[in-house]
Amino acid sequence: MEVQEKLQNEVANCIECGLCTKNCSFLEKYDLNLADFSKRPDLAYNCFLCGDCERVCPEDIDGRKIALMMREDSVEKNGDKIAEDGYSMLLKEKINYKFKNYKSANSKVVLFTGCNFPSFYPGATSKISEILKEYGIDTVYDCCGKPVSELGLKKEAEKIIENINNELNKREVEEVVMLCPNCYYFLRNKIDAKVVSIYKKLDELNLGKKLDKDMKIFMPCPDKEARFIFKDIEKFLPDSDESEENKKIEIIKAQCCGLGGCASAKEKELSQGFTSDAIEKGGDDFYVYCASCAGNFRRGGAENVSHILNEILEIDEKPEKGIKSLTNRMKFKFKR
């Protein structure tokens, strides 16, 4: 079946209600619904892959799937190479992750840091690794492959996943503890080892303090629907009163942090708008549980953004910004 035919099947049940357009700044900008978008491969890399369109669609049509199908088709037609400009540095680092490190991974359970948590929170990364080491949990430093997959490089992403799985199986790893929500959702059904969130593991080990204050929380895109990670985090959050005015937890309603789907390279203005909107709604003090979101908000001018994990473990560290994020993850290549 040709890609265009597959795309037509994806949007066959579209009822032209317009909810996707109303709830997505990208679709609104180009005056498209999801059926229209499926006919615009030229805009495949402009989509932020946030998933808000599917969450409001009465027919469960998924714009992320449409965008990825068009991206993968573009790559295939271009000889398995990305045809778009602006991603060379990302691919140079991520296709065969330059800073991977499995030197100390000799335990049945390992911590998988991903690439962005060490970038923005190097101190917290080291501290969390030290804490878990006391419980016999070693640390792996690697990139899950999601950035490569999202650019439509399906074959390269499959190689990355295979290599990660082989490294873990070689060491007889049975469980992988994820710091990053993107890594959690991308790898949870793709590797042999069981995948759990860091919050679930902390709860099992009776580590971390329960927070007791009003909190505004920005939820990362991959966790907005299933909320598997947020459900693990809730054990550490303050209890909420049933009445709305006394609720201690508020979820910030914003589309994306601005980094989703690598679309900021094409949609700089939209990306900055997403970032500014979330920061404004966050107010004087708000929380995230994705390091990429934290780093982007800090670059966007938010000095008041905190990572929930650091709060739970009482680690005082603000997200890095600028070139230091690259040098930070570089350092962990040689960590033992």
Sine and cosine of phi, psi and omega as CSV:
sin_phi,cos_phi,sin_psi,cos_psi,sin_omega,cos_omega
0.00,0.00,0.76,-0.65,0.02,-1.00
-0.93,0.38,0.45,-0.89,-0.04,-1.00
-0.85,0.52,-0.67,0.75,-0.03,-1.00
-0.90,0.45,-0.57,0.82,0.05,-1.00
-0.93,0.38,-0.64,0.77,0.05,-1.00
-0.90,0.44,-0.64,0.76,0.02,-1.00
-0.91,0.42,-0.65,0.76,0.04,-1.00
-0.88,0.48,-0.61,0.79,0.04,-1.00
-0.91,0.41,-0.59,0.81,0.00,-1.00
-0.89,0.46,-0.59,0.81,-0.08,-1.00
-0.96,-0.28,0.20,0.98,-0.08,-1.00
-0.86,0.52,-0.50,0.87,-0.06,-1.00
-1.00,-0.07,0.15,0.99,0.00,-1.00
-0.86,0.50,0.77,-0.64,-0.03,-1.00
-0.96,-0.27,0.20,0.98,0.08,-1.00
0.85,0.53,0.59,0.81,-0.04,-1.00
-0.97,0.22,-0.39,0.92,0.04,-1.00
1.00,0.10,0.02,1.00,-0.03,-1.00
-0.90,0.44,-0.60,0.80,0.00,-1.00
-0.89,0.46,-0.68,0.73,0.00,-1.00
-0.90,0.43,-0.68,0.73,-0.02,-1.00
-0.91,0.41,-0.44,0.90,-0.09,-1.00
-0.96,-0.28,0.18,0.98,0.00,-1.00
-0.67,-0.75,0.89,-0.46,-0.03,-1.00
-0.90,0.43,-0.52,0.85,0.03,-1.00
-0.92,0.39,-0.77,0.64,0.03,-1.00
-0.89,0.45,-0.61,0.79,0.00,-1.00
-0.90,0.44,-0.66,0.75,-0.01,-1.00
-0.84,0.55,-0.66,0.75,-0.05,-1.00
-0.99,-0.15,0.13,0.99,0.02,-1.00
0.80,0.60,0.80,0.60,-0.04,-1.00
-0.85,-0.53,0.50,-0.87,0.34,-0.94
-0.97,-0.26,-0.04,-1.00,-0.08,-1.00
-0.92,0.39,-0.54,0.84,0.05,-1.00
-0.90,0.44,-0.67,0.74,0.04,-1.00
-0.91,0.42,-0.68,0.73,-0.03,-1.00
-0.86,0.51,-0.59,0.81,-0.02,-1.00
-0.89,0.45,-0.25,0.97,0.01,-1.00
-0.97,-0.24,0.17,0.98,-0.06,-1.00
-0.84,-0.54,0.93,0.36,0.04,-1.00
-0.87,0.50,-0.36,0.93,0.04,-1.00
-0.91,0.40,-0.28,0.96,0.01,-1.00
-0.95,-0.31,0.19,0.98,-0.08,-1.00
-0.84,0.54,-0.62,0.79,-0.06,-1.00
-1.00,0.01,0.07,1.00,0.04,-1.00
-1.00,-0.07,-0.18,0.98,0.00,-1.00
-0.99,0.16,0.68,-0.73,-0.05,-1.00
-1.00,0.07,-0.02,1.00,0.04,-1.00
0.81,0.59,0.57,0.83,-0.07,-1.00
-0.98,0.18,-0.44,0.90,0.04,-1.00
1.00,0.03,0.01,1.00,-0.01,-1.00
-0.89,0.46,-0.52,0.86,0.00,-1.00
-0.89,0.46,-0.72,0.70,0.00,-1.00
-0.91,0.42,-0.60,0.80,-0.06,-1.00
-0.91,0.41,-0.39,0.92,0.02,-1.00
-0.97,-0.26,-0.17,0.98,-0.08,-1.00
-0.96,0.27,0.83,-0.56,0.02,-1.00
-0.93,0.37,-0.25,0.97,0.01,-1.00
-0.95,-0.31,0.15,0.99,0.04,-1.00
0.84,0.54,0.57,0.82,0.08,-1.00
-0.98,0.21,0.73,-0.69,-0.16,-0.99
-0.93,-0.36,0.95,-0.32,0.02,-1.00
-0.90,0.44,-0.49,0.87,0.04,-1.00
-0.88,0.47,-0.70,0.71,0.00,-1.00
-0.90,0.44,-0.65,0.76,0.02,-1.00
-0.89,0.46,-0.74,0.67,-0.01,-1.00
-0.88,0.48,-0.69,0.72,-0.02,-1.00
-0.92,0.39,-0.61,0.79,0.05,-1.00
-0.88,0.48,-0.68,0.73,0.01,-1.00
-0.94,0.35,-0.59,0.81,0.05,-1.00
-0.91,0.41,-0.72,0.70,0.00,-1.00
-0.89,0.45,-0.61,0.79,0.04,-1.00
-0.90,0.43,-0.66,0.75,0.03,-1.00
-0.88,0.47,-0.68,0.73,0.01,-1.00
-0.90,0.43,-0.70,0.71,-0.01,-1.00
-0.88,0.48,-0.69,0.73,0.00,-1.00
-0.93,0.37,-0.34,0.94,-0.02,-1.00
-0.98,-0.18,0.42,0.91,0.05,-1.00
0.95,0.32,0.63,0.78,0.00,-1.00
0.89,0.46,0.49,0.87,0.08,-1.00
-0.79,-0.61,0.56,-0.83,0.00,-1.00
-0.94,0.34,0.76,-0.66,-0.07,-1.00
-1.00,0.06,-0.23,0.97,-0.08,-1.00
-1.00,0.00,0.49,-0.87,0.06,-1.00
-1.00,0.03,0.35,-0.93,0.14,-0.99
0.97,-0.23,0.06,1.00,-0.08,-1.00
-0.84,-0.54,0.14,0.99,-0.13,-0.99
-0.89,0.46,-0.67,0.74,-0.02,-1.00
-0.92,0.40,-0.67,0.74,0.02,-1.00
-0.87,0.50,-0.73,0.69,-0.06,-1.00
-0.94,0.35,-0.56,0.83,0.02,-1.00
-0.87,0.49,-0.60,0.80,0.00,-1.00
-0.99,0.10,-0.64,0.77,-0.23,-0.97
-1.00,-0.02,-0.49,0.87,-0.10,-0.99
-0.86,0.51,-0.73,0.68,0.18,-0.98
-0.83,-0.56,1.00,0.07,-0.24,-0.97
-0.70,0.71,0.87,-0.50,-0.15,-0.99
-0.92,0.38,-0.39,0.92,-0.15,-0.99
-0.91,-0.42,0.40,0.92,0.02,-1.00
-0.92,0.40,0.49,-0.87,-0.06,-1.00
-0.42,-0.91,0.93,-0.37,0.04,-1.00
-0.91,-0.42,0.27,0.96,-0.12,-0.99
-0.82,0.57,-0.60,0.80,-0.10,-0.99
-0.96,-0.27,0.18,0.98,-0.07,-1.00
-1.00,0.08,1.00,0.06,-0.04,-1.00
-0.79,-0.61,0.31,0.95,-0.02,-1.00
-0.93,-0.37,0.28,-0.96,0.00,-1.00
-0.94,0.35,-0.49,0.87,0.05,-1.00
-0.89,-0.46,0.75,-0.66,0.01,-1.00
-0.78,-0.62,0.47,-0.88,0.14,-0.99
-1.00,0.01,0.78,-0.62,0.04,-1.00
-0.94,-0.33,0.93,-0.36,-0.15,-0.99
-0.98,0.18,-0.40,0.92,-0.20,-0.98
0.95,0.32,-0.09,-1.00,-0.05,-1.00
-0.99,-0.16,-0.44,0.90,-0.14,-0.99
-1.00,0.01,-0.50,0.86,0.04,-1.00
-0.89,0.46,-0.73,0.69,0.07,-1.00
-0.89,0.45,-0.46,0.89,0.01,-1.00
-0.92,0.40,-0.73,0.68,-0.13,-0.99
-0.99,-0.11,-0.38,0.92,-0.01,-1.00
-0.73,-0.68,0.92,0.40,-0.03,-1.00
-0.89,0.45,-0.63,0.78,0.01,-1.00
-0.91,0.42,-0.70,0.71,0.02,-1.00
-0.91,0.42,-0.62,0.78,0.03,-1.00
-0.84,0.54,-0.75,0.66,0.00,-1.00
-0.90,0.44,-0.67,0.74,-0.03,-1.00
-0.91,0.42,-0.70,0.71,0.00,-1.00
-0.90,0.43,-0.65,0.76,0.04,-1.00
-0.87,0.49,-0.67,0.75,0.02,-1.00
-0.91,0.42,-0.68,0.74,0.00,-1.00
-0.88,0.48,-0.74,0.67,-0.05,-1.00
-0.95,0.32,-0.48,0.88,0.05,-1.00
-0.86,0.51,-0.55,0.83,0.02,-1.00
-0.91,0.42,-0.33,0.94,0.02,-1.00
-0.96,-0.28,0.32,0.95,0.08,-1.00
0.98,0.20,0.38,0.92,-0.01,-1.00
-0.94,-0.33,0.90,-0.44,0.03,-1.00
-1.00,0.09,0.11,-0.99,-0.09,-1.00
-0.84,-0.54,0.66,-0.75,0.09,-1.00
-0.91,-0.41,0.72,-0.69,0.07,-1.00
-0.92,-0.38,0.93,-0.38,-0.03,-1.00
-0.31,-0.95,0.27,-0.96,0.10,-1.00
-0.98,-0.19,0.70,-0.71,-0.09,-1.00
-0.94,0.34,-0.37,0.93,-0.02,-1.00
0.97,-0.24,-0.07,1.00,-0.04,-1.00
-0.87,0.50,-0.69,0.72,0.01,-1.00
-0.84,0.54,-0.61,0.79,0.01,-1.00
-0.94,0.35,-0.69,0.72,0.02,-1.00
-0.88,0.48,-0.68,0.74,-0.05,-1.00
-0.92,0.38,-0.34,0.94,0.05,-1.00
-1.00,0.09,0.04,1.00,0.05,-1.00
1.00,-0.02,0.09,1.00,-0.01,-1.00
-1.00,0.05,0.95,0.33,-0.13,-0.99
-0.87,0.50,-0.72,0.69,-0.04,-1.00
-0.91,0.42,-0.67,0.75,0.02,-1.00
-0.91,0.42,-0.64,0.77,0.02,-1.00
-0.90,0.43,-0.65,0.76,0.03,-1.00
-0.89,0.46,-0.60,0.80,0.05,-1.00
-0.91,0.42,-0.66,0.75,0.01,-1.00
-0.88,0.48,-0.73,0.69,0.00,-1.00
-0.89,0.46,-0.68,0.73,0.02,-1.00
-0.87,0.49,-0.68,0.74,0.00,-1.00
-0.91,0.41,-0.67,0.75,0.05,-1.00
-0.88,0.47,-0.73,0.69,0.00,-1.00
-0.87,0.49,-0.67,0.74,0.01,-1.00
-0.90,0.43,-0.67,0.74,0.01,-1.00
-0.89,0.46,-0.68,0.73,-0.01,-1.00
-0.94,0.35,-0.68,0.73,0.00,-1.00
-0.91,0.41,-0.61,0.79,0.02,-1.00
-0.86,0.51,-0.52,0.85,-0.02,-1.00
-0.99,-0.13,0.11,0.99,0.03,-1.00
0.84,0.54,0.64,0.77,0.05,-1.00
-0.96,0.28,0.75,-0.66,-0.03,-1.00
-0.97,-0.25,-0.41,0.91,-0.04,-1.00
-0.59,-0.80,0.67,-0.74,0.00,-1.00
-0.87,-0.49,0.83,-0.56,-0.02,-1.00
-0.99,-0.13,0.87,-0.50,-0.11,-0.99
-0.99,-0.14,0.76,-0.65,0.14,-0.99
-0.99,0.13,-0.49,0.87,-0.18,-0.98
-0.95,-0.31,0.75,-0.66,0.03,-1.00
-0.90,0.44,-0.52,0.85,0.04,-1.00
-0.92,0.40,-0.71,0.70,0.06,-1.00
-0.88,0.48,-0.67,0.74,-0.03,-1.00
-0.84,0.54,-0.80,0.60,-0.07,-1.00
-0.96,0.28,-0.54,0.84,-0.04,-1.00
-0.95,0.30,-0.59,0.81,-0.10,-0.99
-0.98,-0.21,-0.19,0.98,-0.19,-0.98
-0.87,0.49,-0.47,0.88,0.04,-1.00
-0.90,-0.43,0.30,0.95,-0.10,-0.99
-0.88,-0.48,-0.17,0.98,0.03,-1.00
-0.85,-0.53,0.30,-0.95,-0.08,-1.00
-0.96,0.30,-0.58,0.82,-0.04,-1.00
-0.94,0.33,0.47,-0.88,0.09,-1.00
-0.93,0.37,0.68,-0.74,0.01,-1.00
-0.94,-0.33,0.80,-0.60,0.04,-1.00
-0.74,-0.68,0.37,-0.93,0.06,-1.00
-0.99,0.15,0.38,-0.92,0.05,-1.00
-0.87,0.50,-0.52,0.85,-0.04,-1.00
-0.95,0.32,-0.60,0.80,0.07,-1.00
-0.90,0.43,-0.67,0.74,-0.01,-1.00
-0.92,0.39,-0.66,0.75,0.04,-1.00
-0.87,0.49,-0.66,0.75,0.03,-1.00
-0.89,0.45,-0.67,0.74,0.02,-1.00
-0.88,0.47,-0.60,0.80,-0.05,-1.00
-1.00,0.02,0.01,1.00,-0.03,-1.00
0.85,0.52,0.70,0.72,0.02,-1.00
-0.92,-0.38,0.47,-0.88,0.07,-1.00
1.00,-0.06,0.47,-0.88,-0.04,-1.00
-0.99,-0.17,0.46,-0.89,0.10,-0.99
-0.99,0.16,0.77,-0.64,-0.03,-1.00
-0.99,0.15,0.55,-0.84,-0.07,-1.00
-0.64,-0.77,0.94,0.35,0.05,-1.00
-0.32,-0.95,0.34,-0.94,0.07,-1.00
-0.89,0.46,0.68,-0.73,-0.05,-1.00
-0.65,-0.76,0.73,-0.68,0.21,-0.98
-0.99,-0.16,0.81,-0.59,-0.10,-0.99
-0.86,-0.51,0.78,-0.63,0.12,-0.99
-1.00,-0.05,0.86,-0.51,-0.07,-1.00
-1.00,-0.03,0.78,-0.63,0.02,-1.00
-0.93,0.37,0.51,-0.86,-0.09,-1.00
-0.79,0.62,-0.72,0.70,-0.07,-1.00
-0.91,0.42,-0.32,0.95,-0.06,-1.00
-0.98,-0.19,-0.02,1.00,-0.12,-0.99
-0.91,0.43,-0.53,0.85,-0.09,-1.00
-1.00,-0.02,-0.90,0.44,-0.05,-1.00
-0.96,0.27,-0.55,0.84,0.00,-1.00
0.84,0.55,0.55,0.84,0.01,-1.00
-0.87,0.49,-0.69,0.73,-0.03,-1.00
-0.95,0.31,-0.68,0.73,0.00,-1.00
-0.86,0.51,-0.60,0.80,0.03,-1.00
-0.90,0.45,-0.57,0.82,0.08,-1.00
-0.94,0.33,-0.60,0.80,-0.01,-1.00
-0.93,0.37,-0.56,0.83,-0.09,-1.00
-0.81,0.58,-0.47,0.88,0.02,-1.00
-0.90,0.44,-0.36,0.93,-0.02,-1.00
-0.98,-0.21,-0.08,1.00,-0.07,-1.00
-1.00,-0.03,0.38,-0.92,0.04,-1.00
-0.91,0.42,0.53,-0.85,0.04,-1.00
-0.93,0.37,0.61,-0.80,-0.01,-1.00
-0.98,-0.22,0.66,-0.76,0.14,-0.99
-0.96,0.29,0.51,-0.86,-0.03,-1.00
-0.91,0.42,-0.53,0.85,-0.02,-1.00
-0.97,0.24,0.69,-0.73,-0.12,-0.99
-0.83,0.55,-0.64,0.76,-0.09,-1.00
-0.93,0.36,-0.30,0.95,-0.02,-1.00
-0.96,-0.29,0.14,0.99,0.00,-1.00
-0.92,0.39,0.70,-0.72,-0.01,-1.00
-1.00,-0.06,-0.33,0.94,-0.02,-1.00
-0.92,-0.38,0.80,-0.61,0.07,-1.00
-0.82,-0.57,0.81,-0.59,0.07,-1.00
-1.00,0.05,0.84,-0.55,0.00,-1.00
-0.94,0.34,0.82,-0.58,-0.02,-1.00
-1.00,-0.05,1.00,-0.08,0.02,-1.00
-0.62,-0.79,0.49,-0.87,-0.16,-0.99
-0.94,0.35,-0.70,0.71,-0.13,-0.99
-0.27,-0.96,0.36,-0.93,0.06,-1.00
-0.97,0.26,-0.28,0.96,-0.02,-1.00
0.92,-0.39,-0.13,0.99,-0.04,-1.00
-0.97,-0.23,-0.13,0.99,-0.15,-0.99
-0.84,0.54,0.66,-0.75,0.13,-0.99
0.90,0.43,0.27,0.96,-0.07,-1.00
0.83,0.55,0.41,0.91,-0.10,-1.00
-0.98,0.18,-0.22,0.98,-0.05,-1.00
-0.89,0.45,-0.40,0.91,0.05,-1.00
-0.91,0.42,-0.49,0.87,-0.01,-1.00
-0.99,-0.17,-0.51,0.86,-0.13,-0.99
-0.82,-0.57,0.90,0.43,-0.05,-1.00
-0.86,0.51,-0.70,0.72,-0.05,-1.00
-0.91,0.41,-0.69,0.72,0.04,-1.00
-0.89,0.45,-0.69,0.73,-0.01,-1.00
-0.85,0.52,-0.73,0.68,0.01,-1.00
-0.90,0.43,-0.58,0.82,0.03,-1.00
-0.91,0.42,-0.67,0.74,0.05,-1.00
-0.87,0.49,-0.72,0.70,-0.02,-1.00
-0.88,0.48,-0.75,0.67,-0.02,-1.00
-0.89,0.45,-0.64,0.77,-0.01,-1.00
-0.88,0.47,-0.72,0.70,-0.01,-1.00
-0.91,0.41,-0.66,0.75,0.01,-1.00
-0.89,0.45,-0.68,0.73,0.00,-1.00
-0.89,0.45,-0.68,0.73,-0.01,-1.00
-0.95,0.31,-0.45,0.90,0.03,-1.00
-0.93,0.37,-0.52,0.85,0.05,-1.00
0.95,0.30,-0.57,-0.82,-0.13,-0.99
-0.94,0.34,-0.43,0.90,-0.13,-0.99
-0.36,-0.93,0.91,-0.41,0.02,-1.00
-0.62,-0.79,0.22,-0.97,-0.20,-0.98
-0.79,-0.61,0.49,-0.87,0.07,-1.00
-0.74,-0.68,0.22,-0.98,0.20,-0.98
-0.73,-0.68,0.47,0.88,0.14,-0.99
-0.77,-0.63,0.82,-0.57,-0.04,-1.00
-0.92,0.40,-0.55,0.83,0.03,-1.00
-0.89,0.46,-0.70,0.72,0.06,-1.00
-0.86,0.51,-0.72,0.69,-0.02,-1.00
-0.86,0.51,-0.73,0.68,-0.02,-1.00
-0.89,0.46,-0.65,0.76,-0.02,-1.00
-0.94,0.34,-0.61,0.79,0.05,-1.00
-0.91,0.41,-0.63,0.78,0.02,-1.00
-0.90,0.43,-0.67,0.74,0.05,-1.00
-0.90,0.44,-0.50,0.87,0.00,-1.00
-0.99,0.17,0.01,1.00,0.08,-1.00
0.94,-0.33,-0.01,1.00,-0.02,-1.00
-0.99,0.15,0.93,-0.38,0.07,-1.00
-1.00,-0.06,-0.02,1.00,-0.17,-0.98
-0.93,-0.36,0.28,0.96,-0.03,-1.00
-1.00,-0.09,0.71,-0.70,-0.02,-1.00
-0.77,-0.63,0.51,-0.86,0.05,-1.00
-1.00,0.00,0.77,-0.63,-0.03,-1.00
-0.85,0.53,-0.62,0.79,-0.02,-1.00
-0.87,0.49,-0.67,0.74,0.03,-1.00
-0.90,0.43,-0.60,0.80,0.04,-1.00
-0.90,0.44,-0.70,0.72,-0.03,-1.00
-0.89,0.46,-0.63,0.78,-0.04,-1.00
-0.99,-0.10,0.09,1.00,0.04,-1.00
0.83,0.56,0.76,0.65,0.07,-1.00
-0.96,-0.29,0.84,-0.54,-0.05,-1.00
-0.99,-0.10,1.00,-0.10,0.01,-1.00
-0.48,-0.88,0.79,-0.62,0.08,-1.00
-1.00,0.01,0.46,-0.89,0.01,-1.00
-0.91,0.41,0.66,-0.75,0.05,-1.00
-0.93,0.36,0.35,-0.94,0.10,-0.99
-0.64,-0.77,0.37,-0.93,0.02,-1.00
0.99,0.15,-0.35,-0.94,-0.13,-0.99
-0.90,0.43,-0.36,0.93,-0.04,-1.00
-0.88,0.48,-0.45,0.89,0.00,-1.00
-0.89,0.46,-0.57,0.82,0.04,-1.00
-0.95,0.33,-0.74,0.68,-0.02,-1.00
-0.91,0.41,-0.48,0.87,0.03,-1.00
-0.89,0.46,-0.78,0.63,-0.03,-1.00
-0.94,0.35,-0.41,0.91,0.07,-1.00
-0.88,0.48,-0.63,0.78,-0.07,-1.00
-0.89,0.46,-0.53,0.85,-0.10,-1.00
-0.97,0.23,-0.15,0.99,0.06,-1.00
-0.88,0.48,-0.48,0.88,-0.10,-0.99
-0.95,-0.33,0.13,0.99,-0.04,-1.00
-0.94,0.33,0.64,-0.77,0.06,-1.00
-0.83,-0.56,0.00,0.00,0.00,0.00
